Amino acid sequence: MIKAKKLEATIKETKKIIEKLIEFLEVEVKVEVEPGEEVILVNLSSPETASLIGYHGETLNAMQSLVNLMLWRKVGEWTSVVVDIDGYREKRKDLLEKMAQNVAQKVKFSGQPQALPPMSAFERRLVHLVLSEDEKVKTVSEGETDRRVVVHPKS
């Protein structure tokens, strides 16, 4: 992890970057930046949550990527920043876990593979981890551009 003085400076820089991005978007947002275990956590609160999250978190993920790249350019070393809006990431994680378990049940019942919708690498990894403990199904990522997890019965 980052040393205390450097961490404080990195958090201040992260807050400046996110506030500048929000200024360009012309939306009302409350910004909180705090250190996490191995990341810097940016929590945003806004009445315009949907427009900041985008379709399945695409806008949120793009904002997170921009903040990470801009911080790297400013600080000169890679620091992982996680941007969340009104607890969206935890809600999405719960939804994906339930979806994965429901599809696994269908696969066990029907004996036929089932594909989940296209997801980001992070989301696919989460599905793989959730179903890795289930001894009756296996998961495979498939596709070139719109990659998705396919759940298969184990033979």
N, CA, C and O of each residue as an XYZ file, in Angstrom:
620
protein
N       0.840     -1.187      0.000
C       0.000      0.000      0.000
C       0.877      1.239      0.000
O       2.092      1.146      0.176
N       0.285      2.362     -0.191
C       0.972      3.639     -0.300
C       1.297      4.172      1.093
O       0.528      3.965      2.031
N       2.440      4.863      1.233
C       2.802      5.475      2.506
C       1.820      6.591      2.840
O       1.187      7.161      1.951
N       1.697      6.900      4.142
C       0.666      7.827      4.640
C       0.664      9.182      3.941
O      -0.389      9.628      3.484
N       1.816      9.852      3.845
C       1.851     11.180      3.211
C       1.503     11.090      1.732
O       0.749     11.910      1.209
N       2.061     10.087      1.068
C       1.783      9.910     -0.352
C       0.317      9.532     -0.566
O      -0.306      9.969     -1.534
N      -0.227      8.727      0.334
C      -1.630      8.342      0.250
C      -2.526      9.569      0.361
O      -3.470      9.723     -0.414
N      -2.238     10.429      1.309
C      -3.029     11.649      1.498
C      -2.996     12.519      0.239
O      -4.027     13.037     -0.190
N      -1.805     12.676     -0.350
C      -1.667     13.463     -1.579
C      -2.408     12.800     -2.742
O      -3.029     13.483     -3.557
N      -2.341     11.477     -2.816
C      -3.018     10.736     -3.884
C      -4.536     10.859     -3.739
O      -5.247     10.998     -4.735
N      -5.028     10.809     -2.512
C      -6.467     10.964     -2.279
C      -6.917     12.364     -2.692
O      -7.965     12.515     -3.320
N      -6.139     13.386     -2.347
C      -6.483     14.762     -2.742
C      -6.501     14.899     -4.259
O      -7.398     15.530     -4.817
N      -5.521     14.313     -4.919
C      -5.450     14.375     -6.379
C      -6.617     13.630     -7.011
O      -7.193     14.088     -7.997
N      -6.965     12.481     -6.441
C      -8.107     11.711     -6.933
C      -9.383     12.539     -6.830
O     -10.185     12.566     -7.764
N      -9.572     13.207     -5.706
C     -10.769     14.024     -5.514
C     -10.807     15.170     -6.525
O     -11.868     15.476     -7.070
N      -9.656     15.811     -6.782
C      -9.607     16.889     -7.782
C      -9.984     16.373     -9.157
O     -10.742     17.019     -9.880
N      -9.459     15.210     -9.522
C      -9.736     14.623    -10.840
C     -11.223     14.310    -10.982
O     -11.843     14.672    -11.982
N     -11.792     13.641     -9.990
C     -13.205     13.249    -10.092
C     -14.108     14.480    -10.101
O     -15.106     14.508    -10.821
N     -13.772     15.487     -9.317
C     -14.579     16.715     -9.305
C     -14.504     17.435    -10.647
O     -15.494     18.014    -11.092
N     -13.344     17.405    -11.294
C     -13.207     18.031    -12.611
C     -14.054     17.275    -13.648
O     -14.719     17.896    -14.477
N     -14.026     15.947    -13.599
C     -14.857     15.160    -14.512
C     -16.336     15.444    -14.296
O     -17.086     15.604    -15.259
N     -16.755     15.508    -13.056
C     -18.152     15.775    -12.721
C     -18.553     17.169    -13.204
O     -19.674     17.374    -13.670
N     -17.635     18.117    -13.089
C     -17.895     19.481    -13.559
C     -18.219     19.485    -15.056
O     -19.122     20.196    -15.500
N     -17.477     18.688    -15.827
C     -17.734     18.596    -17.270
C     -19.105     17.976    -17.560
O     -19.754     18.325    -18.546
N     -19.535     17.063    -16.702
C     -20.819     16.392    -16.903
C     -22.008     17.269    -16.513
O     -23.147     16.987    -16.885
N     -21.733     18.321    -15.770
C     -22.767     19.269    -15.347
C     -23.922     18.593    -14.604
O     -25.095     18.821    -14.899
N     -23.549     17.750    -13.627
C     -24.534     17.117    -12.767
C     -24.186     17.411    -11.308
O     -23.034     17.683    -10.969
N     -25.197     17.349    -10.466
C     -24.994     17.581     -9.041
C     -24.575     16.259     -8.396
O     -25.313     15.274     -8.434
N     -23.379     16.255     -7.804
C     -22.845     15.030     -7.218
C     -22.090     15.359     -5.932
O     -21.341     16.334     -5.866
N     -22.303     14.527     -4.916
C     -21.520     14.616     -3.686
C     -20.396     13.585     -3.809
O     -20.644     12.417     -4.110
N     -19.161     14.028     -3.576
C     -17.991     13.165     -3.762
C     -17.334     12.875     -2.412
O     -17.055     13.789     -1.636
N     -17.091     11.592     -2.144
C     -16.325     11.161     -0.976
C     -15.201     10.260     -1.466
O     -15.431      9.318     -2.224
N     -13.980     10.561     -1.024
C     -12.821      9.753     -1.405
C     -12.152      9.278     -0.124
O     -11.874     10.070      0.777
N     -11.896      7.969     -0.053
C     -11.278      7.402      1.148
C     -10.385      6.230      0.772
O     -10.575      5.610     -0.275
N      -9.414      5.927      1.622
C      -8.553      4.782      1.336
C      -9.270      3.470      1.637
O     -10.005      3.358      2.618
N      -9.043      2.485      0.780
C      -9.549      1.140      1.015
C      -8.364      0.260      1.377
O      -7.292      0.772      1.697
N      -8.540     -1.052      1.331
C      -7.437     -1.951      1.680
C      -6.287     -1.835      0.692
O      -5.144     -1.623      1.098
N      -6.569     -1.969     -0.587
C      -5.513     -1.849     -1.583
C      -5.929     -0.935     -2.725
O      -5.319     -0.941     -3.795
N      -6.975     -0.147     -2.486
C      -7.497      0.754     -3.504
C      -7.908      2.069     -2.853
O      -7.976      2.189     -1.630
N      -8.176      3.033     -3.692
C      -8.794      4.270     -3.235
C     -10.257      4.188     -3.653
O     -10.563      3.947     -4.821
N     -11.144      4.386     -2.707
C     -12.577      4.276     -2.968
C     -13.174      5.657     -3.188
O     -12.983      6.563     -2.377
N     -13.895      5.810     -4.287
C     -14.601      7.047     -4.593
C     -16.083      6.720     -4.552
O     -16.573      5.916     -5.346
N     -16.791      7.341     -3.629
C     -18.236      7.131     -3.500
C     -18.950      8.402     -3.928
O     -18.694      9.483     -3.398
N     -19.838      8.260     -4.882
C     -20.598      9.387     -5.398
C     -22.059      9.225     -5.017
O     -22.587      8.112     -5.000
N     -22.713     10.346     -4.709
C     -24.150     10.363     -4.449
C     -24.754     11.432     -5.331
O     -24.251     12.553     -5.399
N     -25.837     11.082     -6.007
C     -26.434     12.031     -6.931
C     -27.894     11.701     -7.170
O     -28.281     10.532     -7.165
N     -28.714     12.742     -7.381
C     -30.096     12.473     -7.791
C     -30.170     11.961     -9.233
O     -31.195     11.421     -9.649
N     -29.091     12.129     -9.987
C     -29.048     11.687    -11.386
C     -28.243     10.395    -11.527
O     -27.420     10.255    -12.431
N     -28.496      9.462    -10.621
C     -27.743      8.215    -10.563
C     -27.752      7.449    -11.883
O     -26.700      6.994    -12.331
N     -28.906      7.297    -12.508
C     -29.024      6.475    -13.717
C     -28.112      6.962    -14.839
O     -27.474      6.149    -15.508
N     -28.040      8.263    -15.052
C     -27.206      8.782    -16.140
C     -25.721      8.601    -15.834
O     -24.913      8.473    -16.754
N     -25.357      8.589    -14.571
C     -23.946      8.399    -14.202
C     -23.535      6.929    -14.241
O     -22.368      6.615    -14.474
N     -24.483      6.039    -14.015
C     -24.178      4.604    -14.056
C     -24.167      4.110    -15.493
O     -23.251      3.387    -15.886
N     -25.159      4.481    -16.279
C     -25.248      4.017    -17.655
C     -25.765      2.590    -17.720
O     -26.107      1.991    -16.700
N     -25.817      2.054    -18.935
C     -26.333      0.710    -19.167
C     -25.404     -0.323    -18.540
O     -24.252     -0.444    -18.958
N     -25.883     -1.071    -17.545
C     -25.109     -2.086    -16.832
C     -23.766     -1.556    -16.339
O     -22.785     -2.298    -16.286
N     -23.721     -0.269    -15.978
C     -22.511      0.299    -15.390
C     -21.463      0.759    -16.375
O     -20.335      1.050    -15.978
N     -21.807      0.836    -17.667
C     -20.809      1.214    -18.676
C     -20.249      2.614    -18.442
O     -19.039      2.813    -18.546
N     -21.102      3.583    -18.128
C     -20.634      4.948    -17.879
C     -19.785      4.987    -16.618
O     -18.742      5.639    -16.586
N     -20.225      4.297    -15.592
C     -19.476      4.219    -14.339
C     -18.099      3.595    -14.560
O     -17.100      4.095    -14.041
N     -18.042      2.504    -15.327
C     -16.758      1.854    -15.613
C     -15.839      2.758    -16.434
O     -14.630      2.790    -16.208
N     -16.418      3.493    -17.386
C     -15.617      4.420    -18.194
C     -15.051      5.530    -17.313
O     -13.888      5.906    -17.454
N     -15.874      6.052    -16.405
C     -15.411      7.094    -15.495
C     -14.285      6.557    -14.614
O     -13.295      7.250    -14.381
N     -14.432      5.339    -14.130
C     -13.405      4.726    -13.296
C     -12.094      4.578    -14.073
O     -11.019      4.858    -13.542
N     -12.185      4.141    -15.316
C     -10.980      3.998    -16.148
C     -10.297      5.340    -16.352
O      -9.075      5.446    -16.246
N     -11.091      6.367    -16.645
C     -10.529      7.713    -16.828
C      -9.830      8.207    -15.573
O      -8.726      8.747    -15.645
N     -10.465      8.026    -14.426
C      -9.864      8.469    -13.166
C      -8.545      7.735    -12.920
O      -7.555      8.354    -12.532
N      -8.529      6.428    -13.144
C      -7.301      5.651    -12.956
C      -6.183      6.140    -13.870
O      -5.050      6.312    -13.422
N      -6.489      6.364    -15.142
C      -5.472      6.821    -16.090
C      -4.989      8.238    -15.785
O      -3.794      8.522    -15.854
N      -5.922      9.119    -15.449
C      -5.539     10.497    -15.143
C      -4.703     10.564    -13.869
O      -3.757     11.347    -13.788
N      -5.045      9.754    -12.881
C      -4.271      9.715    -11.638
C      -2.871      9.168    -11.893
O      -1.889      9.683    -11.358
N      -2.785      8.139    -12.700
C      -1.482      7.572    -13.046
C      -0.594      8.625    -13.720
O       0.595      8.725    -13.419
N      -1.179      9.410    -14.635
C      -0.420     10.465    -15.322
C       0.037     11.543    -14.340
O       1.147     12.061    -14.470
N      -0.798     11.887    -13.366
C      -0.469     12.929    -12.389
C       0.547     12.463    -11.356
O       1.508     13.173    -11.060
N       0.334     11.262    -10.803
C       1.145     10.770     -9.693
C       2.407     10.051    -10.168
O       3.426     10.053     -9.479
N       2.331      9.438    -11.346
C       3.501      8.755    -11.880
C       3.613      7.295    -11.499
O       4.578      6.632    -11.881
N       2.648      6.778    -10.754
C       2.627      5.348    -10.447
C       1.176      4.876    -10.396
O       0.260      5.655    -10.136
N       0.993      3.587    -10.651
C      -0.361      3.056    -10.726
C      -0.960      2.922     -9.341
O      -0.362      2.324     -8.447
N      -2.135      3.479     -9.173
C      -2.927      3.353     -7.956
C      -4.324      2.960     -8.394
O      -4.918      3.620     -9.247
N      -4.846      1.905     -7.825
C      -6.168      1.439     -8.224
C      -7.250      2.253     -7.531
O      -7.265      2.378     -6.307
N      -8.159      2.807     -8.337
C      -9.277      3.596     -7.837
C     -10.567      2.893     -8.236
O     -10.744      2.520     -9.395
N     -11.466      2.714     -7.275
C     -12.775      2.123     -7.540
C     -13.815      3.219     -7.354
O     -13.928      3.806     -6.278
N     -14.576      3.490     -8.414
C     -15.624      4.515     -8.376
C     -16.976      3.817     -8.270
O     -17.286      2.917     -9.051
N     -17.777      4.244     -7.289
C     -19.104      3.674     -7.083
C     -20.109      4.811     -6.934
O     -19.764      5.901     -6.479
N     -21.343      4.549     -7.318
C     -22.410      5.539     -7.207
C     -23.562      4.925     -6.423
O     -24.189      3.963     -6.867
N     -23.832      5.491     -5.257
C     -24.957      5.072     -4.419
C     -25.035      3.552     -4.235
O     -26.124      2.981     -4.282
N     -23.892      2.897     -4.026
C     -23.865      1.461     -3.762
C     -24.172      0.578     -4.957
O     -24.505     -0.595     -4.783
N     -24.067      1.115     -6.175
C     -24.410      0.356     -7.385
C     -23.581     -0.931     -7.506
O     -24.126     -1.986     -7.833
N     -22.288     -0.853     -7.248
C     -21.421     -2.027     -7.473
C     -21.836     -3.209     -6.596
O     -21.827     -4.348     -7.063
N     -22.194     -2.964     -5.352
C     -22.621     -4.043     -4.463
C     -23.963     -4.623     -4.926
O     -24.160     -5.838     -4.897
N     -24.881     -3.755     -5.351
C     -26.177     -4.220     -5.855
C     -25.991     -5.064     -7.111
O     -26.637     -6.101     -7.264
N     -25.112     -4.625     -8.008
C     -24.847     -5.361     -9.252
C     -24.220     -6.716     -8.935
O     -24.564     -7.724     -9.553
N     -23.301     -6.738     -7.973
C     -22.652     -7.992     -7.574
C     -23.699     -8.978     -7.058
O     -23.694    -10.148     -7.438
N     -24.592     -8.505     -6.197
C     -25.656     -9.372     -5.671
C     -26.539     -9.900     -6.799
O     -26.883    -11.082     -6.823
N     -26.903     -9.022     -7.733
C     -27.738     -9.423     -8.868
C     -27.038    -10.496     -9.707
O     -27.662    -11.485    -10.089
N     -25.752    -10.306     -9.992
C     -25.009    -11.279    -10.804
C     -24.887    -12.629    -10.092
O     -24.986    -13.680    -10.725
N     -24.675    -12.596     -8.787
C     -24.582    -13.845     -8.026
C     -25.905    -14.615     -8.098
O     -25.908    -15.829     -8.305
N     -27.027    -13.910     -7.926
C     -28.343    -14.561     -7.997
C     -28.609    -15.094     -9.402
O     -29.128    -16.198     -9.567
N     -28.247    -14.294    -10.419
C     -28.441    -14.712    -11.805
C     -27.630    -15.980    -12.090
O     -28.133    -16.917    -12.712
N     -26.388    -16.005    -11.639
C     -25.523    -17.168    -11.864
C     -26.103    -18.411    -11.193
O     -26.116    -19.490    -11.785
N     -26.579    -18.262     -9.969
C     -27.140    -19.406     -9.252
C     -28.437    -19.899     -9.894
O     -28.691    -21.102     -9.934
N     -29.256    -18.974    -10.397
C     -30.497    -19.370    -11.087
C     -30.190    -20.131    -12.371
O     -30.825    -21.144    -12.664
N     -29.220    -19.646    -13.134
C     -28.844    -20.329    -14.377
C     -28.250    -21.700    -14.059
O     -28.513    -22.666    -14.774
N     -27.453    -21.794    -12.999
C     -26.884    -23.090    -12.612
C     -28.003    -24.080    -12.281
O     -27.912    -25.257    -12.630
N     -29.048    -23.616    -11.615
C     -30.198    -24.482    -11.305
C     -30.866    -24.976    -12.583
O     -31.213    -26.153    -12.687
N     -31.049    -24.082    -13.560
C     -31.652    -24.466    -14.844
C     -30.800    -25.517    -15.543
O     -31.326    -26.482    -16.098
N     -29.478    -25.327    -15.513
C     -28.563    -26.271    -16.177
C     -28.640    -27.633    -15.506
O     -28.674    -28.659    -16.185
N     -28.668    -27.651    -14.185
C     -28.762    -28.927    -13.459
C     -30.083    -29.630    -13.754
O     -30.119    -30.854    -13.879
N     -31.155    -28.872    -13.865
C     -32.474    -29.448    -14.119
C     -32.607    -29.938    -15.557
O     -33.100    -31.039    -15.803
N     -32.160    -29.102    -16.517
C     -32.359    -29.448    -17.936
C     -31.227    -30.290    -18.521
O     -31.436    -31.030    -19.482
N     -30.045    -30.181    -17.950
C     -28.889    -30.885    -18.517
C     -28.329    -30.198    -19.744
O     -27.429    -30.727    -20.396
N     -28.859    -29.007    -20.072
C     -28.428    -28.249    -21.255
C     -27.634    -27.016    -20.840
O     -27.946    -26.397    -19.823
N     -26.605    -26.647    -21.620
C     -25.858    -25.429    -21.305
C     -26.740    -24.191    -21.425
O     -27.670    -24.160    -22.232
N     -26.451    -23.186    -20.632
C     -27.177    -21.918    -20.646
C     -26.168    -20.777    -20.705
O     -25.169    -20.785    -19.985
N     -26.432    -19.797    -21.564
C     -25.542    -18.638    -21.691
C     -26.111    -17.458    -20.924
O     -27.315    -17.204    -20.957
N     -25.251    -16.754    -20.245
C     -25.617    -15.504    -19.584
C     -25.406    -14.363    -20.574
O     -24.717    -14.547    -21.577
N     -25.977    -13.203    -20.321
C     -25.774    -12.069    -21.245
C     -24.308    -11.617    -21.248
O     -23.562    -11.942    -20.325
N     -23.893    -10.872    -22.276
C     -22.518    -10.358    -22.315
C     -22.204     -9.533    -21.064
O     -23.051     -8.800    -20.554
N     -20.962     -9.672    -20.584
C     -20.537     -8.990    -19.354
C     -19.099     -8.523    -19.486
O     -18.360     -8.969    -20.364
N     -18.719     -7.620    -18.600
C     -17.331     -7.170    -18.526
C     -16.480     -8.302    -17.943
O     -17.014     -9.258    -17.381
N     -15.175     -8.192    -18.076
C     -14.267     -9.209    -17.547
C     -14.444     -9.363    -16.038
O     -14.430    -10.480    -15.522
N     -14.608     -8.261    -15.340
C     -14.803     -8.295    -13.892
C     -16.066     -9.065    -13.531
O     -16.054     -9.882    -12.611
N     -17.151     -8.809    -14.248
C     -18.412     -9.484    -13.970
C     -18.342    -10.971    -14.312
O     -18.875    -11.804    -13.580
N     -17.680    -11.304    -15.432
C     -17.526    -12.725    -15.791
C     -16.721    -13.455    -14.719
O     -17.053    -14.577    -14.339
N     -15.676    -12.818    -14.242
C     -14.842    -13.427    -13.194
C     -15.686    -13.705    -11.950
O     -15.554    -14.761    -11.332
N     -16.538    -12.775    -11.591
C     -17.409    -12.944    -10.435
C     -18.309    -14.170    -10.611
O     -18.468    -14.964     -9.685
N     -18.894    -14.321    -11.799
C     -19.769    -15.469    -12.074
C     -18.967    -16.770    -11.987
O     -19.429    -17.749    -11.399
N     -17.766    -16.779    -12.573
C     -16.913    -17.971    -12.491
C     -16.632    -18.327    -11.028
O     -16.700    -19.497    -10.650
N     -16.318    -17.326    -10.211
C     -16.020    -17.578     -8.797
C     -17.239    -18.100     -8.038
O     -17.121    -19.027     -7.237
N     -18.394    -17.515     -8.285
C     -19.623    -17.933     -7.598
C     -19.938    -19.392     -7.914
O     -20.313    -20.152     -7.021
N     -19.790    -19.785     -9.173
C     -20.169    -21.141     -9.574
C     -19.026    -22.158     -9.458
O     -19.242    -23.350     -9.677
N     -17.824    -21.705     -9.119
C     -16.689    -22.627     -8.998
C     -16.889    -23.634     -7.868
O     -16.307    -24.719     -7.896
N     -17.696    -23.291     -6.888
C     -17.933    -24.181     -5.751
C     -19.035    -25.203     -6.029
O     -19.211    -26.146     -5.258
N     -19.770    -25.025     -7.113
C     -20.848    -25.946     -7.463
C     -20.251    -27.125     -8.233
O     -19.697    -26.951     -9.319
N     -20.367    -28.311     -7.668
C     -19.741    -29.503     -8.250
C     -20.484    -30.067     -9.454
O     -19.980    -30.971    -10.120
N     -21.674    -29.547     -9.742
C     -22.481    -30.108    -10.824
C     -22.457    -29.284    -12.106
O     -23.014    -29.695    -13.123
N     -21.807    -28.110    -12.056
C     -21.718    -27.276    -13.259
C     -20.293    -26.755    -13.438
O     -19.501    -26.696    -12.498
N     -20.003    -26.383    -14.682
C     -18.728    -25.726    -14.973
C     -19.034    -24.502    -15.831
O     -20.060    -24.456    -16.511
N     -18.148    -23.517    -15.798
C     -18.367    -22.283    -16.544
C     -17.235    -22.061    -17.541
O     -16.083    -22.418    -17.299
N     -17.606    -21.455    -18.675
C     -16.645    -21.141    -19.727
C     -17.012    -19.770    -20.285
O     -18.187    -19.486    -20.517
N     -16.000    -18.912    -20.502
C     -16.258    -17.636    -21.178
C     -16.139    -17.865    -22.669
O     -15.189    -18.492    -23.135
N     -17.108    -17.354    -23.420
C     -17.118    -17.527    -24.872
C     -17.401    -16.209    -25.556
O     -17.969    -15.290    -24.965
N     -16.992    -16.132    -26.823
C     -17.267    -14.948    -27.632
C     -16.022    -14.118    -27.862
O     -15.075    -14.154    -27.076
N     -16.040    -13.371    -28.949
C     -14.897    -12.521    -29.287
C     -15.062    -11.111    -28.737
O     -14.224    -10.635    -27.970
N     -16.140    -10.446    -29.128
C     -16.324     -9.069    -28.673
C     -17.297     -8.992    -27.506
O     -16.988     -8.367    -26.491
N     -18.449     -9.605    -27.625
C     -19.430     -9.625    -26.535
C     -19.258    -10.913    -25.743
O     -20.042    -11.851    -25.887
N     -18.218    -10.953    -24.899
C     -17.936    -12.187    -24.160
C     -18.985    -12.424    -23.090
O     -19.469    -11.499    -22.438
N     -19.316    -13.687    -22.934
C     -20.339    -14.087    -21.977
C     -19.914    -15.384    -21.310
O     -19.048    -16.100    -21.812
N     -20.525    -15.674    -20.187
C     -20.287    -16.931    -19.481
C     -21.350    -17.917    -19.920
O     -22.538    -17.597    -19.956
N     -20.908    -19.124    -20.256
C     -21.829    -20.222    -20.560
C     -21.658    -21.242    -19.452
O     -20.539    -21.649    -19.139
N     -22.769    -21.656    -18.858
C     -22.769    -22.631    -17.773
C     -23.135    -23.981    -18.366
O     -24.177    -24.129    -19.004
N     -22.254    -24.978    -18.147
C     -22.447    -26.334    -18.674
C     -22.609    -27.309    -17.514
O     -22.058    -27.095    -16.435
N     -23.376    -28.394    -17.743
C     -23.405    -29.439    -16.710
C     -22.079    -30.190    -16.734
O     -21.496    -30.382    -17.801
N     -21.598    -30.617    -15.566
C     -20.388    -31.438    -15.527
C     -20.778    -32.857    -15.870
O     -21.823    -33.349    -15.442
N     -19.934    -33.512    -16.644
C     -20.232    -34.893    -17.052
C     -19.873    -35.876    -15.968
O     -20.057    -37.081    -16.142
